Amino acid sequence: MPTLTRLIITLAVLAGLVYAGMVALVTFVHPKQTEMTIRIPAEKLNPKPDMPK
């Protein structure tokens, strides 16, 4: 049983580290919000219909 206990404790510590990393990212990282403009060619907005065969 000591091996099983060691495995469970190791997995719990790793899960705690992952959880702590996620909490740190949420707390300390603030994204910048900027406006974005994307030009779309008219050919993509109004494609010409295909000619029937």
Backbone bond lengths (Angstrom), bond angles and torsions (degrees), N, CA, C in turn:
res aa  C-N    CA-C-N  psi(-1)  N-CA   C-N-CA  omega(-1)  CA-C   N-CA-C  phi
1 M - - - 1.451 - - 1.531 113.97 -
2 P 1.330 120.02 -24.67 1.470 117.90 179.79 1.531 112.26 -60.59
3 T 1.330 117.91 -32.64 1.460 120.31 179.83 1.523 110.39 -68.25
4 L 1.336 116.97 -41.17 1.459 121.28 178.24 1.527 110.44 -64.92
5 T 1.317 117.04 -41.24 1.466 120.98 178.63 1.523 110.60 -63.60
6 R 1.326 116.43 -42.14 1.461 120.56 179.06 1.528 110.80 -63.95
7 L 1.333 117.36 -40.07 1.460 121.59 177.87 1.524 110.98 -63.34
8 I 1.315 116.97 -46.82 1.468 120.67 -179.58 1.521 111.17 -63.53
9 I 1.311 117.43 -41.29 1.474 120.78 179.04 1.526 110.08 -66.23
10 T 1.331 117.81 -41.07 1.471 121.37 178.51 1.523 110.65 -62.41
11 L 1.346 117.17 -45.13 1.455 120.43 178.35 1.527 111.67 -64.11
12 A 1.325 117.74 -38.01 1.461 121.37 178.62 1.531 110.83 -66.09
13 V 1.326 117.17 -39.75 1.466 120.50 178.33 1.523 110.59 -66.33
14 L 1.330 117.31 -42.16 1.468 120.12 178.01 1.528 111.11 -64.12
15 A 1.323 117.52 -41.93 1.466 120.50 177.45 1.528 110.26 -63.04
16 G 1.323 117.50 -39.10 1.463 120.99 177.33 1.518 112.23 -64.26
17 L 1.322 117.03 -38.56 1.467 120.35 178.08 1.524 111.15 -66.75
18 V 1.325 116.77 -40.65 1.466 119.87 177.93 1.521 110.13 -64.42
19 Y 1.322 116.98 -43.95 1.464 121.22 178.89 1.529 110.57 -62.76
20 A 1.317 117.75 -42.53 1.466 121.26 178.89 1.528 110.77 -64.10
21 G 1.333 117.38 -37.31 1.466 120.79 177.17 1.515 111.56 -64.52
22 M 1.332 117.00 -41.01 1.467 119.84 178.70 1.527 110.78 -66.25
23 V 1.317 117.25 -41.28 1.468 120.38 178.39 1.525 110.05 -63.27
24 A 1.327 117.43 -40.72 1.466 120.94 179.23 1.528 110.59 -63.88
25 L 1.337 117.97 -41.46 1.467 120.26 178.73 1.520 111.28 -63.97
26 V 1.308 117.43 -42.78 1.466 120.60 -179.88 1.515 110.48 -65.44
27 T 1.307 117.23 -37.18 1.466 121.33 -175.49 1.528 112.71 -76.77
28 F 1.328 117.23 -43.68 1.462 120.14 -168.16 1.525 115.09 -101.93
29 V 1.307 120.50 -17.20 1.464 122.25 -176.68 1.519 109.17 -101.22
30 H 1.328 116.13 120.58 1.463 122.02 179.03 1.523 108.46 -119.17
31 P 1.339 117.83 115.77 1.460 119.85 -177.93 1.525 111.75 -71.66
32 K 1.339 115.71 149.75 1.459 120.86 176.04 1.522 108.51 -87.35
33 Q 1.320 117.03 134.51 1.451 121.02 177.39 1.521 108.57 -103.17
34 T 1.325 115.34 124.04 1.454 120.74 179.08 1.521 108.73 -133.20
35 E 1.324 116.02 156.87 1.449 120.09 176.25 1.520 109.03 -82.50
36 M 1.322 115.63 148.67 1.446 120.64 -175.80 1.520 109.37 -131.16
37 T 1.307 116.61 135.21 1.464 121.55 177.69 1.519 107.95 -122.05
38 I 1.327 115.37 127.25 1.458 120.58 178.99 1.521 107.96 -123.60
39 R 1.337 116.60 124.63 1.455 121.19 179.14 1.528 108.76 -86.36
40 I 1.324 115.35 129.37 1.459 121.31 178.44 1.519 107.45 -113.51
41 P 1.332 117.36 124.92 1.464 119.88 179.88 1.533 110.95 -62.31
42 A 1.320 116.03 147.96 1.466 121.37 -178.36 1.522 111.11 -62.23
43 E 1.335 117.73 -29.60 1.457 120.23 -179.99 1.526 112.01 -62.43
44 K 1.302 116.66 -30.98 1.465 119.58 179.44 1.526 111.15 -79.68
45 L 1.321 117.62 -29.28 1.460 120.37 179.49 1.527 111.59 -77.32
46 N 1.317 117.53 -41.39 1.461 122.55 -178.52 1.525 109.54 -124.97
47 P 1.323 117.31 77.27 1.469 117.81 -178.88 1.522 111.50 -70.58
48 K 1.317 116.07 146.96 1.453 120.62 178.30 1.525 108.59 -72.53
49 P 1.331 118.12 138.59 1.470 119.20 179.27 1.520 110.94 -68.39
50 D 1.320 115.02 148.48 1.462 120.17 178.52 1.528 109.92 -71.16
51 M 1.312 114.99 147.14 1.467 119.85 179.23 1.534 108.34 -78.10
52 P 1.342 117.39 132.98 1.471 119.14 177.93 1.528 110.52 -70.07
53 K 1.297 116.47 151.53 1.473 121.50 -177.64 1.497 112.47 -83.13
